[in-house]
Amino acid sequence: MTSTATPFAHLDLPTLKPEPRPWSTWFARFLSGALLVAMALQFGKMDTNQLHNALPQNLWFLPVLLALYFALPIADWVIFRRLWALPASGFLVLLAKRIGNEVLISYSGEVYFYLWARKRTELSSAPFGAIKDVNILSALAANLVALLLLMFTYPFISQLHLGQYTHASVIFAAVMLMMSFLILLFSRRVFTLERTQLRWIFGVHILRLTAGVLLCALLWFIILPGPHFGFWLVLSMIRLLVGRLPFLPNKEALFAVVAVFLVGQDSAVSTLITLTASTMLALHIFVAVILGAVALLSPVRDIFPKKAVTS
């Protein structure tokens, strides 16, 4: 079989019955090329010496940072493993999906993942429906976790530079988060998967997001233990909300800007947040280089048996 794999999409899901759609192949290649260009541009802007000098002496930050980075692709792999019998090698494609979402624009990684999966399964509409449902449930789970954190961390929000608008800002944020759940009134028209699958996926997202928020707060607490842990939870919640903004590239950098505005430019906290954004970008570049190297060195062949896949 002739492979049309893109730089990161070099491994196949079980079953190959693609329809001839040249535009999807070229669009996937365009996304891959755009991702590589974006990574190169971001790397050119990085001050590697400054990043190296700013790294903390406490090495416990490293396993926490890695756990935070890989929490999302691991959760995605668990979900699609159950839905599509996604093999372990599919984890590499999910890594590329995450990098595309965060370095290019939101959902560009989802488009890439859909095109990759569409060419490698015999499902007709299931890939789109499953990816759509997983993303909607991810957004709802993120809003629920943020809403709960907003309630538990309210006493620490006063440490941010919100002034007399602190109470009004909390109420407005809570209302906006709750409004997102109105989509559940139309769940039969919105969702494709069965309810049992939807509940299970939602549970995985809740666990992943809760772990992500705690890991992020723990990471900052390890590096800079001065502020109360609840203060770090507040910033971690804001990072979660910024991550949900659509069609924006490099959201870690955007969160760093928001955090500097909230805590003050001269604060050690703002320096730490900026360091975190730079470290995440460095991880994206490192992982992208590994994915590209694996794609180039791996033989182009079908390594999984062609068997039926059911969602």
Helices and strands as residue ranges (DSSP letters): H 22-45, H 48-54, H 61-84, H 90-103, H 108-118, H 126-152, H 154-157, G 163-165, H 166-179, G 180-186, H 187-190, H 195-223, H 229-243, H 251-263, H 268-297
